[in-house]
């Protein structure tokens, strides 16, 4: 299964916060994996705190960056722009060895190569989309496969659409929480 992660561009005074990883001693955006049962916005806020000591407000969803041939099954990162609202910079033992703000024209040379393009997108104001958490529960056992669901559909005697609508009627009403709503073409530098 492909890896899903978040990157966070924390901005202050026209500078961007980078962390230096302990494992390879290279600079990067604060980042990390999305945990099970966690929204991508919550993962970004959590990772920012864990890696920098800052509580952040997410201001903008920049985009999704896919590396389909990375780590065997691929990796996908969702990049958010954020502002620190509380906390103080600190290191995360075992993960970061330095944390520092950099001017956009003075990024370190030893920066993860694909983060450089993401940082350019942040600086150019790319994005402005919405990140929503849709609180809807899967109406089957967690182990139910798509093939098993299709077999149940075929045995039901219902038209495909009728089967879907009948099964989804079992789902509690959808609640949707807007976690980040940005504004197109208005960079938050």
Order of alpha helices (4+ residues) and beta strands (2+ residues): beta-beta-beta-beta-alpha-beta-beta-beta-alpha-beta-alpha-alpha-beta
